[in-house]
């Protein structure tokens, strides 16, 4: 029961903020232009600062043995590669291909991961999850930009893809955070306070804008795409990754961290990025909502089973 409460305490606030955004739009408090402006602000200002803060606050002296970050990064690359081969064969529209691909490999680790790990291991072993931020968040964002850029133009254009990655503000947020973390640079308190203030707005504002952008009437038209992406994100990907992780021999906090990396719902920022990069925003929003709702069940079942089997 405690595991269910832990997961619910993470999932329900996310859902409620989206609901408030949805109701605000329905009651006329926001219009289409306001929602688009909100998404642009999140994408260009608040999310980059939030990613920068998440990475630069990781203790650079903390290390993980056994190649855990490498496994998470290579596992994400493998999922991305499989999706790049499979999704174009089952989805004919370019605007939906990139969205489905990032919806499958990209998890909401920044919002979901560390709180869940700290709840599972309150004695301090959640530091493994904190360090994993450096390994997975840049990979998630770079691959998401690549996927959306490839399918935005309808053909493979290496120069356009590279420029898209270099110009993406989320990539710059990760890069600056990594430099600060590795150099041990001590920022003035006024800068730290400003970064904290801006970063604290990223997740709630992104969730609010996502809820305001939801169009439930279009969900049936996306049923096939949602079945594929949600099923792959919450069942197929974590099952494959965790079977391999178990075979390698990871247990306890390390196994839990990989469970969160591969089993968390689709990242909220995937919607914002899809909106800003020519992807199907409706499909992206629906993926985030459905994976968030159903993850309350799948993550609870994983925690329950792995604790019962003595793996966590």
N, C-alpha and C positions, 0 to 999 in steps of 0.2 A: 504493500500500500504506500509506503514511503517513496518508493521509486516512481509510482504513478503521480504522487503529489509533486515530486521534483520536476518531472517532465511537464505536468500541467501548469506549474507556476512559471515555466518558460514559455510554453505555447500560448496559453490563454491571453496574457497581456499583448502579445503580438497580434493575435486575432482581434482583440478588442480595439486596438489602435486602428487597424484596417477597417473595422466596422464603423468607427467614428468618422473616418475619412469618407467611406461609402455614403453614410447618412448625410454628411455635410454637403456632398455633391447633389444628392437627391432632394434636399431641402433648399437648394439654390444658393448655398453659402459659397460655393465655388463654381466657376464655369470652366470650359475647355481650356481657355488661355491661361487661367490661374493654375490649373493642374500642370500644364506644359511648363510654365515658368517655375513651378515648384520642383518638377523633375529636373529641370536644367540646373537649378541651384544645388540640388542634392548631388547631381553628377559632377558638377564642376567645382564645387566648394566643399560641401559637408562630408561626402564620402571620402574624397582624397585625404582630408585632414584626419578623419576617423581612422583610416587605414594607416596613415603615418603614425598616429599616436599608438595604435595597437602594436606596431612593430618596434617603434623606438623605446617603448616601455619594457620590452623583453630584456631580461638580464643576459648580456652578451657572454657572461662567464658560465651560464648554465649550458650543459651539454647533455645529449641523449646518446646512449650507447646502442649498438646493434643496428645502426642504419635506419632508425625509425623515420626521420624526415625524408630520407632518400626513398624509402618504400612508399610513403604517402605521395611524394612528388611523381615518382615513376608510375604508381598506380593510377593517379589522376591522368597522366599522359596516355596510359594504356586505354583508359575509359574514353578519353577524347579521340584517340585513333580509331577505336572500334566504332564510335558514334559517327565519325567522319566517313566511314565506309558504309555503315548500315542506314543511317537516317536519310541520305539522299536517295536511296533506293525505295523508301517507303513514303517519302514526303516530296511532292512535286514542286512546292512553292519555296523559292529561295528565302523569302521573308520569314518563313516558319522553320526552315532547316537549322539556321544558326541558333534560333531561340530554343529549339528542342535540344540541340546538342549541349548548349551551356546549361540548360535546365537539368540535364542528366548528370554532368560531371561536376557542376559547381555547387558547393553546399554553403549553407548559412553558418559557417564555422565561427565567424567573428562574433555573432550574436548568440549562437547556440552553444558553441564548443566549450569555452572557458567556464561559463556558469554551470553547465552540466557536469563538467569534470570536477569542479570545486565542490559541487554537491555530492558527487560520488566518492570523492577523496578529500574530505574536509581537513585532514591532518597535514596537508601540504603537498601531496603527490600530484595535485592538479597543475604543478609547474610544468610537467611534461606537455600538457595541453597548451599552456601559454607559449612555450617555445615553438610549438608546431605552427603557430601563426606565421613565423618567418618562412617556413617551408611551403605552406599551402596557399596563403593569400596572394602572393605574387604570381604563382603558377595559375591559380584560378583566373585572375584578372587578365594575364597575358593571353591565355588560351581562349578566354571569352572574346577578347578583342579580335583575335585571329579568326575565330569561327564566324563572328558577325561581319567582319570585313570581307572574308572570302565570299560569303553569300549575298552581301549587299550589292556587289557589282555584277553578279551573275557569271563571273569568270575569275579564274585565278590570276591575280595581278600582284606579284611579289612586292614591287615598289610601293603600291597603295597599301598593302597589308603592313609592311614595315613602318611606313609613315603613320598609319593609323595607330599602331602600337606606341610609337614614339610620342605622338600627340595626345594620347589618352591621359586625362588627369589622374585616373586611378593608378596607372602605372607609375606616374611621378610621385604620387603619395606614398606608394610602397617603396620606391627608390630612396626618397628623402628619409623616410623612417629607418630604412636599413642603414644608411650612411650614419645617421645620428646614433643608432644603436651600436654599430661596430666601432665607431670612433670614440664612444663614450662622451660625446659632447654634452656639456651642461648648459642647458638653455636658461636664460633669465626667467625668474618666476612670473613676470608679466607675460612672457611668451607662452610658458606652460599653461597659465591660467586661460589665455586666449584659445590655445589649442584645445584644452579641455572643454571650454564652452562651446566651441564650434563642433567638436567631435560628438558631444552629447546630443546634438540636434540631428545627427545623421540618421540614425536608425528610426526614431519616432517620425521624423519628417518623411523619410522614404516609405515607411509603412502607411502613413497617412495619405500620401500621394498615390500609393498603390491602391488603397481602398477607394479613393475618389475616382480612380481610373477604371475600376471594375465594371464590366458590362455582362451581367449574368446571362442575359438573353443569347449571347454568342457562345456560351459554353457548350451547347449541344453541337454546334457546328464544328467545334474543336475536339469532339469526343474521342476520335481515333488518336489524334496527336497527344491528347492528355493521358489516355490509357497507356500509350507507349512510354511517354516521358515520366509520368508519375510512377508507373510500375517499375521501370528501370531504376529510377532514382532511389526509391525506398525499399526495393526488394532485391532486384537482380545485382546491382552494383555492390551494395554492402555484403550480400551473401558471398559473392565471388571474392571480394577483397578480404573478408574476415576468414574464409576457409584457408586462403593462402597464408594470412597472418598467423593463424593457429598452427598450421603445418610448420611454419618457420620457428615457432616456439614462443611468441610473445604472449604474455599474460598480464593480469593486473592493470595498472595505470596505462601501460603502453598499449595493451589491447583495447582498453576503453577509449583511448585517444583516437585510435584508428576507427573504432566503431562510430565515433562522433564525426570524424572527417568524412567517412563514406556514407554514413547513415542519416546525417542531418538533412533537413528539407532544403529545397533550392534557395539560393541566396536572394535576399530582398533586392540587392543591387543589380541582379540580373534583369529585373523589370526596367529599372532606370536606364541601364545601359542599352537594352533592346529599344526603348523609346527614342534614345538619342542617336542610335546608329542604324536606323531604318529597318529594324526587326518588327515582328508582329507583337505590338505591345499588349494586346488583349490576351494572346496566348501566353505571353511571359507572365502577366499578372495572375492568370488562372493557375499556372504551374506553381507559382509561389504559394498561393492560397491553399490549393489542394495538398501539396506536399507538407505544408505547415500543419494543416488539420490532421492529416492521416499519420504524420510522424509521431503524434501523441500516442498512437497505438503501436506503431512499429518499434519506436525506441523503447517504450515500456516493455514490450515483449522481448526485445533483445536484452535489456538489462535484467529482466526477470530470469530468462533462460540462462544467460551467461553467469549470473550469480548462483543460480541453482547448480550449474555444472562446475562451479568453482574456477571459472576462467577469469572473472573480475575480482 
